[in-house]
Amino acid sequence: MATGVLGSAAALSEGLRSRASNPSDEAPLLEEEEQTAFTDDEDIGEDPSLPFGGKVYLARRKKPDSWFVVFLEILAVCLVFSFIYYSYYHFDNLHFHVTHFYAQLGTPHAMHMTGQRYLFGRGVDRNMDQAMRWFKYASDKGHPHAAHNLAVGHLQGYKTELKDREEARELLRYAADNGVEEAISALSKMCPNGEC
């Protein structure tokens, strides 16, 4: 078996040597192909000075879209116009839903804005309990305006999760330390002599 492999390898190398020593057999074949290619271009009447040798490839004719695709395109256009109408004429409702979505994701500012929307009834029915709940969520995440709104809501008697006035006072201090002007004013009214 080893002799068979060695014999075929020797025959292969012998064939390569004979081709390398006699390149004149392939030369006429290459010249004939080049000549045929050149004469084919001239017979077609192509101008070699043009890009791509003057060859123009035409696109295939496109098949018309199916009724299902046409229906989907019309539906998409109708949905876009409906959204434009909704966002123009019902902006408060749209803003509430977008803000509520981000509040559900845990963004403190969106939580505060959702509480504001519930507090003033913009884009949603007015609900003080929901407003205080969202202010609590936002203040737990460190939002100073929400802390102020929650404290003021507690001091005005709304149902909150705060335990006493001292906790409301701490929230007002936190809001005042973070630059909320209304909290500074509320603290000065709660503690006129500065004992807070």
MDAnalysis code that builds the backbone (N, CA, C; Angstrom):
import MDAnalysis as mda
import numpy as np

u = mda.Universe.empty(588, n_residues=196, atom_resindex=np.repeat(np.arange(196), 3), trajectory=True)
u.add_TopologyAttr("name", ["N", "CA", "C"] * 196)
u.add_TopologyAttr("resid", np.arange(1, 197))
u.add_TopologyAttr("resname", ["MET", "ALA", "THR", "GLY", "VAL", "LEU", "GLY", "SER", "ALA", "ALA", "ALA", "LEU", "SER", "GLU", "GLY", "LEU", "ARG", "SER", "ARG", "ALA", "SER", "ASN", "PRO", "SER", "ASP", "GLU", "ALA", "PRO", "LEU", "LEU", "GLU", "GLU", "GLU", "GLU", "GLN", "THR", "ALA", "PHE", "THR", "ASP", "ASP", "GLU", "ASP", "ILE", "GLY", "GLU", "ASP", "PRO", "SER", "LEU", "PRO", "PHE", "GLY", "GLY", "LYS", "VAL", "TYR", "LEU", "ALA", "ARG", "ARG", "LYS", "LYS", "PRO", "ASP", "SER", "TRP", "PHE", "VAL", "VAL", "PHE", "LEU", "GLU", "ILE", "LEU", "ALA", "VAL", "CYS", "LEU", "VAL", "PHE", "SER", "PHE", "ILE", "TYR", "TYR", "SER", "TYR", "TYR", "HIS", "PHE", "ASP", "ASN", "LEU", "HIS", "PHE", "HIS", "VAL", "THR", "HIS", "PHE", "TYR", "ALA", "GLN", "LEU", "GLY", "THR", "PRO", "HIS", "ALA", "MET", "HIS", "MET", "THR", "GLY", "GLN", "ARG", "TYR", "LEU", "PHE", "GLY", "ARG", "GLY", "VAL", "ASP", "ARG", "ASN", "MET", "ASP", "GLN", "ALA", "MET", "ARG", "TRP", "PHE", "LYS", "TYR", "ALA", "SER", "ASP", "LYS", "GLY", "HIS", "PRO", "HIS", "ALA", "ALA", "HIS", "ASN", "LEU", "ALA", "VAL", "GLY", "HIS", "LEU", "GLN", "GLY", "TYR", "LYS", "THR", "GLU", "LEU", "LYS", "ASP", "ARG", "GLU", "GLU", "ALA", "ARG", "GLU", "LEU", "LEU", "ARG", "TYR", "ALA", "ALA", "ASP", "ASN", "GLY", "VAL", "GLU", "GLU", "ALA", "ILE", "SER", "ALA", "LEU", "SER", "LYS", "MET", "CYS", "PRO", "ASN", "GLY", "GLU", "CYS"])
u.atoms.positions = np.array([
    [0.822, -1.184, 0.000],
    [0.000, 0.000, 0.000],
    [0.866, 1.248, 0.000],
    [1.977, 1.177, 0.739],
    [2.877, 2.326, 0.774],
    [3.484, 2.555, -0.591],
    [3.752, 1.492, -1.331],
    [4.313, 1.668, -2.676],
    [3.292, 2.301, -3.597],
    [2.021, 2.007, -3.423],
    [0.989, 2.602, -4.283],
    [0.902, 4.098, -4.083],
    [0.982, 4.539, -2.826],
    [0.918, 5.966, -2.523],
    [2.157, 6.669, -3.039],
    [3.320, 6.031, -2.829],
    [4.558, 6.640, -3.319],
    [4.577, 6.681, -4.829],
    [4.025, 5.647, -5.475],
    [4.006, 5.607, -6.934],
    [3.110, 6.687, -7.505],
    [1.940, 6.921, -6.888],
    [1.036, 7.949, -7.402],
    [1.602, 9.346, -7.142],
    [2.322, 9.518, -6.038],
    [2.956, 10.817, -5.768],
    [4.052, 11.085, -6.781],
    [4.795, 10.027, -7.160],
    [5.859, 10.198, -8.150],
    [5.263, 10.529, -9.504],
    [4.139, 9.886, -9.855],
    [3.507, 10.164, -11.136],
    [2.983, 11.594, -11.176],
    [2.456, 12.076, -10.066],
    [1.952, 13.442, -10.000],
    [3.076, 14.448, -10.154],
    [4.163, 14.227, -9.462],
    [5.279, 15.168, -9.579],
    [5.881, 15.121, -10.975],
    [5.886, 13.938, -11.627],
    [6.400, 13.825, -12.996],
    [5.523, 14.611, -13.960],
    [4.183, 14.572, -13.732],
    [3.274, 15.317, -14.596],
    [3.460, 16.815, -14.438],
    [3.715, 17.256, -13.237],
    [3.935, 18.690, -13.002],
    [5.236, 19.154, -13.632],
    [6.257, 18.306, -13.565],
    [7.538, 18.673, -14.188],
    [7.403, 18.784, -15.695],
    [6.631, 17.882, -16.291],
    [6.506, 17.919, -17.750],
    [5.734, 19.161, -18.182],
    [4.735, 19.591, -17.408],
    [3.994, 20.813, -17.758],
    [4.864, 22.047, -17.578],
    [5.663, 22.046, -16.519],
    [6.527, 23.198, -16.281],
    [7.590, 23.303, -17.353],
    [8.061, 22.166, -17.872],
    [9.101, 22.217, -18.898],
    [8.521, 22.512, -20.268],
    [7.209, 22.348, -20.473],
    [6.615, 22.560, -21.784],
    [5.428, 23.525, -21.671],
    [5.669, 24.803, -21.406],
    [4.579, 25.755, -21.260],
    [3.989, 26.157, -22.598],
    [4.564, 25.819, -23.684],
    [4.088, 26.253, -24.999],
    [2.754, 25.602, -25.344],
    [2.373, 24.494, -24.675],
    [1.085, 23.863, -24.969],
    [-0.078, 24.726, -24.486],
    [0.096, 25.405, -23.361],
    [-0.971, 26.220, -22.814],
    [-1.039, 27.599, -23.466],
    [0.030, 28.112, -23.976],
    [0.068, 29.458, -24.554],
    [-0.909, 29.601, -25.712],
    [-0.964, 28.680, -26.674],
    [-1.921, 28.869, -27.760],
    [-3.360, 28.838, -27.250],
    [-3.630, 28.048, -26.205],
    [-4.979, 27.980, -25.667],
    [-5.386, 29.321, -25.061],
    [-4.482, 29.964, -24.291],
    [-4.786, 31.261, -23.691],
    [-4.964, 32.328, -24.760],
    [-4.105, 32.345, -25.770],
    [-4.235, 33.338, -26.835],
    [-5.547, 33.165, -27.576],
    [-5.977, 31.926, -27.754],
    [-7.228, 31.671, -28.457],
    [-8.415, 32.176, -27.641],
    [-8.386, 31.989, -26.283],
    [-9.458, 32.481, -25.431],
    [-9.513, 34.000, -25.433],
    [-8.349, 34.646, -25.366],
    [-8.318, 36.109, -25.389],
    [-8.845, 36.633, -26.706],
    [-8.468, 36.004, -27.791],
    [-8.908, 36.450, -29.104],
    [-10.417, 36.251, -29.240],
    [-10.922, 35.131, -28.754],
    [-12.351, 34.865, -28.831],
    [-13.107, 35.878, -27.997],
    [-12.621, 36.180, -26.800],
    [-13.286, 37.147, -25.944],
    [-13.282, 38.519, -26.591],
    [-12.196, 38.908, -27.222],
    [-12.110, 40.214, -27.846],
    [-13.040, 40.283, -29.051],
    [-13.082, 39.244, -29.856],
    [-13.949, 39.266, -31.029],
    [-15.413, 39.182, -30.623],
    [-15.724, 38.511, -29.495],
    [-17.119, 38.471, -29.035],
    [-17.591, 39.871, -28.679],
    [-16.727, 40.661, -28.011],
    [-17.114, 42.030, -27.642],
    [-17.374, 42.873, -28.880],
    [-16.558, 42.697, -29.906],
    [-16.731, 43.501, -31.115],
    [-17.975, 43.079, -31.866],
    [-18.305, 41.789, -31.866],
    [-19.465, 41.321, -32.594],
    [-20.762, 41.855, -31.996],
    [-20.814, 42.015, -30.674],
    [-22.020, 42.505, -30.027],
    [-22.209, 43.990, -30.307],
    [-21.167, 44.689, -30.608],
    [-21.260, 46.114, -30.872],
    [-21.116, 46.941, -29.618],
    [-20.425, 46.423, -28.600],
    [-20.233, 47.157, -27.363],
    [-19.073, 48.119, -27.514],
    [-19.169, 49.233, -26.861],
    [-18.126, 50.244, -26.904],
    [-17.234, 50.065, -25.686],
    [-15.966, 49.675, -25.863],
    [-15.102, 49.448, -24.707],
    [-14.768, 50.724, -23.936],
    [-15.055, 51.906, -24.502],
    [-14.750, 53.147, -23.782],
    [-15.807, 53.455, -22.721],
    [-16.964, 52.832, -22.799],
    [-18.011, 53.055, -21.798],
    [-17.729, 52.242, -20.540],
    [-18.303, 52.676, -19.399],
    [-18.114, 51.886, -18.174],
    [-18.722, 50.494, -18.350],
    [-18.061, 49.528, -17.794],
    [-18.459, 48.121, -17.876],
    [-18.498, 47.632, -19.316],
    [-17.769, 48.269, -20.207],
    [-17.707, 47.834, -21.590],
    [-18.997, 48.065, -22.343],
    [-19.842, 48.942, -21.865],
    [-21.096, 49.227, -22.546],
    [-22.188, 48.231, -22.250],
    [-21.943, 47.299, -21.340],
    [-22.962, 46.305, -21.006],
    [-23.969, 46.927, -20.051],
    [-25.230, 46.713, -20.311],
    [-26.291, 47.213, -19.459],
    [-27.123, 46.019, -19.017],
    [-27.240, 45.870, -17.715],
    [-28.039, 44.786, -17.166],
    [-29.370, 45.359, -16.717],
    [-30.446, 44.907, -17.292],
    [-31.767, 45.390, -16.943],
    [-32.302, 44.603, -15.750],
    [-33.005, 45.320, -14.889],
    [-33.582, 44.661, -13.719],
    [-34.794, 43.849, -14.142],
    [-35.050, 42.823, -13.379],
    [-36.240, 42.031, -13.651],
    [-37.467, 42.825, -13.262],
    [-38.549, 42.556, -13.904],
    [-39.792, 43.239, -13.588],
    [-40.304, 42.754, -12.242],
    [-40.642, 43.698, -11.380],
    [-41.076, 43.354, -10.026],
    [-42.518, 42.886, -10.056],
    [-42.776, 41.842, -9.288],
    [-44.139, 41.343, -9.176],
    [-44.927, 42.297, -8.286],
    [-46.181, 42.508, -8.575],
    [-46.975, 43.398, -7.708],
    [-47.145, 42.778, -6.320],
    [-47.312, 43.664, -5.331],
    [-47.483, 43.202, -3.957],
    [-48.804, 42.437, -3.815],
    [-48.829, 41.513, -2.901],
    [-50.057, 40.769, -2.647],
    [-51.046, 41.672, -1.909],
    [-52.298, 41.258, -1.867],
    [-53.319, 42.050, -1.182],
    [-53.032, 42.165, 0.304],
    [-52.407, 41.146, 0.865],
    [-52.075, 41.191, 2.288],
    [-51.060, 42.291, 2.583],
    [-50.054, 42.430, 1.722],
    [-49.037, 43.472, 1.912],
    [-49.653, 44.851, 1.731],
    [-50.525, 44.999, 0.752],
    [-51.207, 46.281, 0.536],
    [-52.066, 46.623, 1.757],
    [-52.763, 45.621, 2.305],
    [-53.573, 45.838, 3.508],
    [-52.711, 46.295, 4.677],
    [-51.534, 45.658, 4.871],
    [-50.643, 46.053, 5.969],
    [-50.123, 47.471, 5.789],
    [-49.821, 47.865, 4.566],
    [-49.337, 49.233, 4.320],
    [-50.428, 50.257, 4.630],
    [-51.657, 49.985, 4.204],
    [-52.772, 50.905, 4.474],
    [-53.034, 50.973, 5.976],
    [-52.982, 49.832, 6.645],
    [-53.177, 49.799, 8.095],
    [-52.100, 50.610, 8.816],
    [-50.854, 50.495, 8.373],
    [-49.768, 51.252, 8.998],
    [-49.989, 52.753, 8.830],
    [-50.410, 53.187, 7.660],
    [-50.660, 54.612, 7.423],
    [-51.814, 55.091, 8.302],
    [-52.867, 54.290, 8.423],
    [-54.008, 54.670, 9.281],
    [-53.591, 54.773, 10.747],
    [-52.763, 53.838, 11.200],
    [-52.289, 53.888, 12.584],
    [-51.437, 55.125, 12.849],
    [-50.613, 55.502, 11.904],
    [-49.777, 56.697, 12.069],
    [-50.653, 57.942, 12.171],
    [-51.649, 58.060, 11.291],
    [-52.526, 59.229, 11.356],
    [-53.360, 59.227, 12.644],
    [-53.776, 58.058, 13.112],
    [-54.519, 57.980, 14.376],
    [-53.650, 58.426, 15.551],
    [-52.392, 58.014, 15.557],
    [-51.486, 58.426, 16.639],
    [-51.239, 59.931, 16.598],
    [-51.091, 60.484, 15.409],
    [-50.898, 61.942, 15.300],
    [-52.123, 62.672, 15.849],
    [-53.322, 62.221, 15.498],
    [-54.550, 62.832, 16.014],
    [-54.606, 62.731, 17.538],
    [-54.327, 61.535, 18.060],
    [-54.380, 61.307, 19.514],
    [-53.364, 62.184, 20.243],
    [-52.151, 62.251, 19.722],
    [-51.125, 63.029, 20.416],
    [-51.382, 64.532, 20.329],
    [-52.109, 64.996, 19.317],
    [-52.387, 66.426, 19.197],
    [-53.587, 66.832, 20.058],
    [-54.656, 66.053, 19.995],
    [-55.881, 66.449, 20.681],
    [-56.003, 65.893, 22.099],
    [-55.201, 64.911, 22.454],
    [-55.263, 64.318, 23.797],
    [-53.848, 64.249, 24.387],
    [-53.162, 65.365, 24.352],
    [-51.765, 65.384, 24.768],
    [-51.598, 65.050, 26.244],
    [-52.464, 65.579, 27.098],
    [-52.331, 65.312, 28.536],
    [-52.462, 63.824, 28.848],
    [-53.402, 63.173, 28.190],
    [-53.574, 61.741, 28.404],
    [-52.355, 60.971, 27.915],
    [-51.850, 61.342, 26.749],
    [-50.644, 60.686, 26.218],
    [-49.460, 60.917, 27.154],
    [-49.303, 62.146, 27.634],
    [-48.188, 62.460, 28.523],
    [-48.291, 61.659, 29.817],
    [-49.509, 61.515, 30.340],
    [-49.675, 60.730, 31.553],
    [-49.248, 59.275, 31.323],
    [-49.679, 58.694, 30.225],
    [-49.360, 57.285, 29.980],
    [-47.863, 57.068, 29.755],
    [-47.218, 57.981, 29.065],
    [-45.768, 57.853, 28.855],
    [-45.029, 58.018, 30.180],
    [-45.439, 59.007, 30.973],
    [-44.808, 59.247, 32.270],
    [-45.042, 58.060, 33.211],
    [-46.252, 57.542, 33.201],
    [-46.578, 56.394, 34.053],
    [-45.743, 55.175, 33.656],
    [-45.504, 55.000, 32.359],
    [-44.663, 53.890, 31.900],
    [-43.250, 54.016, 32.475],
    [-42.671, 55.208, 32.395],
    [-41.320, 55.403, 32.940],
    [-41.305, 55.318, 34.467],
    [-42.400, 55.722, 35.088],
    [-42.489, 55.587, 36.548],
    [-42.498, 54.119, 36.943],
    [-43.183, 53.292, 36.165],
    [-43.202, 51.854, 36.439],
    [-41.801, 51.252, 36.298],
    [-40.972, 51.847, 35.432],
    [-39.593, 51.377, 35.275],
    [-38.698, 51.802, 36.431],
    [-39.150, 52.758, 37.251],
    [-38.390, 53.144, 38.437],
    [-37.648, 54.458, 38.332],
    [-37.991, 55.309, 37.373],
    [-37.342, 56.609, 37.234],
    [-37.933, 57.584, 38.251],
    [-37.118, 58.148, 39.158],
    [-37.658, 59.012, 40.217],
    [-38.405, 60.241, 39.695],
    [-37.864, 60.891, 38.671],
    [-38.536, 62.086, 38.158],
    [-39.887, 61.724, 37.542],
    [-39.958, 60.594, 36.855],
    [-41.232, 60.156, 36.277],
    [-42.230, 59.802, 37.376],
    [-41.732, 59.236, 38.478],
    [-42.621, 58.947, 39.615],
    [-43.203, 60.239, 40.175],
    [-42.358, 61.252, 40.293],
    [-42.823, 62.548, 40.799],
    [-43.836, 63.166, 39.840],
    [-43.557, 63.104, 38.532],
    [-44.482, 63.673, 37.545],
    [-45.808, 62.919, 37.541],
    [-45.771, 61.602, 37.746],
    [-47.017, 60.829, 37.827],
    [-47.824, 61.271, 39.043],
    [-47.145, 61.503, 40.159],
    [-47.829, 62.032, 41.341],
    [-48.437, 63.398, 41.074],
    [-47.713, 64.243, 40.344],
    [-48.247, 65.572, 39.991],
    [-49.492, 65.447, 39.122],
    [-49.451, 64.519, 38.175],
    [-50.611, 64.308, 37.290],
    [-51.824, 63.854, 38.100],
    [-51.627, 62.948, 39.042],
    [-52.737, 62.522, 39.891],
    [-53.195, 63.652, 40.813],
    [-52.269, 64.459, 41.286],
    [-52.600, 65.544, 42.202],
    [-53.490, 66.589, 41.538],
    [-53.156, 66.978, 40.300],
    [-53.900, 68.035, 39.608],
    [-54.938, 67.492, 38.629],
    [-54.979, 66.195, 38.411],
    [-55.965, 65.604, 37.511],
    [-55.722, 65.929, 36.053],
    [-54.488, 65.976, 35.643],
    [-54.166, 66.268, 34.238],
    [-53.876, 64.963, 33.500],
    [-54.769, 64.631, 32.556],
    [-54.616, 63.416, 31.773],
    [-55.172, 62.186, 32.457],
    [-55.658, 62.354, 33.690],
    [-56.196, 61.244, 34.480],
    [-57.136, 61.847, 35.524],
    [-58.014, 61.030, 36.071],
    [-58.901, 61.528, 37.134],
    [-58.075, 61.876, 38.372],
    [-58.500, 62.933, 39.046],
    [-57.774, 63.381, 40.243],
    [-57.914, 62.339, 41.346],
    [-56.763, 61.956, 41.939],
    [-56.769, 60.927, 42.978],
    [-55.628, 61.252, 43.941],
    [-55.982, 61.768, 45.111],
    [-54.971, 62.200, 46.075],
    [-54.193, 61.026, 46.668],
    [-54.882, 59.899, 46.878],
    [-54.194, 58.731, 47.435],
    [-53.095, 58.230, 46.484],
    [-53.431, 58.162, 45.204],
    [-52.432, 57.743, 44.204],
    [-51.299, 58.771, 44.120],
    [-51.640, 60.043, 44.203],
    [-50.611, 61.082, 44.140],
    [-49.624, 60.924, 45.292],
    [-50.144, 60.737, 46.504],
    [-49.257, 60.586, 47.658],
    [-48.434, 59.298, 47.572],
    [-49.039, 58.253, 47.014],
    [-48.305, 56.995, 46.849],
    [-47.113, 57.188, 45.903],
    [-47.333, 57.880, 44.772],
    [-46.229, 58.100, 43.825],
    [-45.199, 59.076, 44.395],
    [-45.634, 60.055, 45.175],
    [-44.663, 60.940, 45.835],
    [-43.804, 60.156, 46.821],
    [-44.409, 59.193, 47.497],
    [-43.655, 58.360, 48.448],
    [-42.604, 57.532, 47.709],
    [-42.999, 56.925, 46.583],
    [-42.036, 56.140, 45.793],
    [-40.863, 57.005, 45.340],
    [-41.183, 58.213, 44.853],
    [-40.124, 59.093, 44.337],
    [-39.244, 59.612, 45.466],
    [-39.841, 59.941, 46.620],
    [-39.027, 60.443, 47.739],
    [-38.140, 59.334, 48.301],
    [-38.616, 58.088, 48.258],
    [-37.774, 56.968, 48.691],
    [-36.557, 56.809, 47.787],
    [-36.685, 57.252, 46.537],
    [-35.545, 57.189, 45.607],
    [-34.715, 58.460, 45.629],
    [-35.070, 59.415, 46.509],
    [-34.238, 60.610, 46.692],
    [-34.662, 61.830, 45.905],
    [-35.875, 61.899, 45.427],
    [-36.334, 63.072, 44.669],
    [-36.783, 64.151, 45.655],
    [-36.099, 65.310, 45.684],
    [-36.402, 66.319, 46.712],
    [-37.779, 66.964, 46.570],
    [-38.241, 67.233, 45.347],
    [-39.565, 67.841, 45.164],
    [-40.669, 66.890, 45.613],
    [-40.486, 65.597, 45.341],
    [-41.477, 64.614, 45.790],
    [-41.492, 64.546, 47.316],
    [-40.316, 64.656, 47.936],
    [-40.258, 64.656, 49.404],
    [-41.028, 65.851, 49.958],
    [-40.871, 67.015, 49.337],
    [-41.612, 68.205, 49.769],
    [-43.108, 67.998, 49.603],
    [-43.534, 67.501, 48.442],
    [-44.968, 67.306, 48.195],
    [-45.565, 66.281, 49.157],
    [-44.838, 65.234, 49.446],
    [-45.327, 64.218, 50.381],
    [-45.472, 64.793, 51.791],
    [-44.482, 65.565, 52.219],
    [-44.539, 66.166, 53.558],
    [-45.692, 67.156, 53.666],
    [-45.858, 67.989, 52.659],
    [-46.950, 68.963, 52.686],
    [-48.298, 68.250, 52.653],
    [-48.397, 67.198, 51.849],
    [-49.641, 66.425, 51.810],
    [-49.962, 65.823, 53.164],
    [-48.962, 65.314, 53.858],
    [-49.176, 64.756, 55.196],
    [-49.604, 65.837, 56.181],
    [-48.940, 66.979, 56.113],
    [-49.277, 68.067, 57.034],
    [-50.667, 68.636, 56.772],
    [-51.156, 68.532, 55.522],
    [-52.498, 69.022, 55.201],
    [-53.580, 67.975, 55.477],
    [-53.175, 66.793, 55.904],
    [-54.158, 65.804, 56.330],
    [-54.476, 64.731, 55.306],
    [-53.769, 64.685, 54.227],
    [-54.024, 63.627, 53.251],
    [-53.437, 62.310, 53.748],
    [-54.011, 61.220, 53.271],
    [-53.565, 59.888, 53.674],
    [-52.216, 59.588, 53.027],
    [-51.202, 59.451, 53.869],
    [-49.853, 59.118, 53.395],
    [-49.318, 57.971, 54.241],
    [-48.160, 57.506, 53.881],
    [-47.539, 56.423, 54.645],
    [-46.584, 56.962, 55.717],
    [-46.593, 58.278, 55.932],
    [-45.745, 58.868, 56.971],
    [-46.373, 58.629, 58.339],
    [-45.525, 58.465, 59.338],
    [-46.016, 58.106, 60.677],
    [-46.429, 59.334, 61.495],
    [-45.609, 60.405, 61.433],
    [-45.909, 61.560, 62.277],
    [-45.359, 62.825, 61.639],
    [-45.553, 63.941, 62.359],
    [-45.079, 65.245, 61.865],
    [-43.554, 65.303, 61.793],
    [-42.881, 64.566, 62.679],
    [-41.413, 64.590, 62.678],
    [-40.862, 64.006, 61.370],
    [-41.478, 62.954, 60.882],
    [-41.032, 62.371, 59.617],
    [-41.288, 63.344, 58.462],
    [-42.413, 64.056, 58.520],
    [-42.696, 65.070, 57.500],
    [-41.676, 66.201, 57.579],
    [-41.294, 66.581, 58.802],
    [-40.297, 67.634, 58.983],
    [-38.938, 67.197, 58.418],
    [-38.580, 65.917, 58.597],
    [-37.317, 65.398, 58.039],
    [-37.330, 65.459, 56.509],
    [-38.482, 65.130, 55.916],
    [-38.590, 65.216, 54.448],
    [-38.461, 66.665, 53.979],
    [-39.040, 67.592, 54.734],
    [-38.916, 69.012, 54.378],
    [-37.467, 69.470, 54.502],
    [-36.778, 69.004, 55.545],
    [-35.356, 69.355, 55.689],
    [-34.539, 68.820, 54.512],
    [-34.818, 67.590, 54.132],
    [-34.108, 66.993, 52.986],
    [-34.351, 67.803, 51.713],
    [-35.620, 68.184, 51.494],
    [-35.950, 68.974, 50.300],
    [-35.285, 70.352, 50.363],
    [-35.285, 70.975, 51.550],
    [-34.667, 72.296, 51.696],
    [-33.160, 72.217, 51.490],
    [-32.530, 71.157, 51.987],
    [-31.088, 70.990, 51.795],
    [-30.724, 70.799, 50.321],
    [-31.689, 70.321, 49.540],
    [-31.456, 70.121, 48.106],
    [-31.975, 71.279, 47.259],
    [-32.285, 72.398, 47.885],
    [-32.577, 73.625, 47.152],
    [-34.018, 73.841, 46.748],
    [-34.965, 73.152, 47.331],
    [-36.379, 73.369, 46.997],
    [-36.872, 74.576, 47.800],
    [-37.188, 75.662, 47.094],
    [-37.564, 76.924, 47.742],
    [-38.829, 76.774, 48.587],
    [-39.794, 76.007, 48.080],
    [-41.041, 75.829, 48.822],
    [-40.796, 75.121, 50.152],
    [-39.857, 74.209, 50.187],
    [-39.539, 73.499, 51.437],
    [-38.875, 74.440, 52.433],
    [-38.015, 75.322, 51.947],
    [-37.378, 76.311, 52.839],
    [-38.448, 77.211, 53.453],
    [-39.404, 77.643, 52.625],
    [-40.492, 78.494, 53.100],
    [-41.376, 77.743, 54.100],
    [-41.681, 76.470, 53.817],
    [-42.526, 75.684, 54.728],
    [-41.822, 75.458, 56.057],
    [-40.513, 75.216, 56.028],
    [-39.766, 75.032, 57.282],
    [-39.743, 76.310, 58.112],
    [-39.606, 77.437, 57.438],
    [-39.586, 78.701, 58.194],
    [-40.950, 78.990, 58.816],
    [-42.028, 78.531, 58.176],
    [-43.365, 78.720, 58.759],
    [-43.616, 77.735, 59.904],
    [-43.077, 76.509, 59.750],
    [-43.270, 75.517, 60.826],
    [-42.451, 75.857, 62.048],
    [-41.285, 76.409, 61.835],
    [-40.367, 76.711, 62.938],
    [-39.956, 78.201, 62.810],
    [-40.794, 79.118, 63.223],
    [-40.461, 80.539, 63.052],
    [-39.254, 80.961, 63.876],
    [-38.988, 80.318, 64.947],
    [-37.853, 80.691, 65.797],
    [-36.598, 79.888, 65.480],
    [-36.680, 79.008, 64.496],
    [-35.504, 78.218, 64.096],
    [-35.221, 77.021, 64.951],
    [-36.228, 76.548, 65.715],
    [-35.984, 75.413, 66.598],
    [-36.054, 74.058, 65.866],
    [-36.402, 74.043, 64.597],
    [-36.481, 72.774, 63.863],
    [-35.127, 72.270, 63.468],
])
